[in-house]
């Protein structure tokens, strides 16, 4: 019996790209809000996640308007106390290495983490960490990766458990 394997606690990272946002308003990139399609897709993804009984230990979101709106909508559907949603301005990044550094700060007592962030960082991160390659994680796209690790700061290659893209479930 491999006692090291028994002692390992699996971590699950669920990465969600913000919903479709508008370019039509004269605002900073940070302040862009969801389009109606973005709102509808966020509800669609939230309902799909509820069907698989996803119970995250933590949910973190970029503070950019479009990511926060997506997080608020999706969090309505999963078994999670909304008041515990953690906002992190550093998740407003487009770099996978920045995302990995932020994820590494997660408390090791937590086994499942959802993050809401931005592309290209998300696509690069899931391709770096997961077992399935994606040309692009679309808006409102979800990718879940499991890791045989007991530490968020020591994540290596994981196994892509599932992905949900709005076009798949429309």
TAUR-V102313 format. One line per field, one symbol per residue. ss: DSSP state (@ for helix, = for strand, . for the rest). Layout:
ss = ???
This chain:
ss = ..@@@@@..========...=.......@@@..=.@@@@@@@@@@@@@@@@......====...@@@@@@@@@@@......@@@.==.@@@....@@@@@@@@........======...@@@@@@@@@............=======...@@@....======.@@@@.
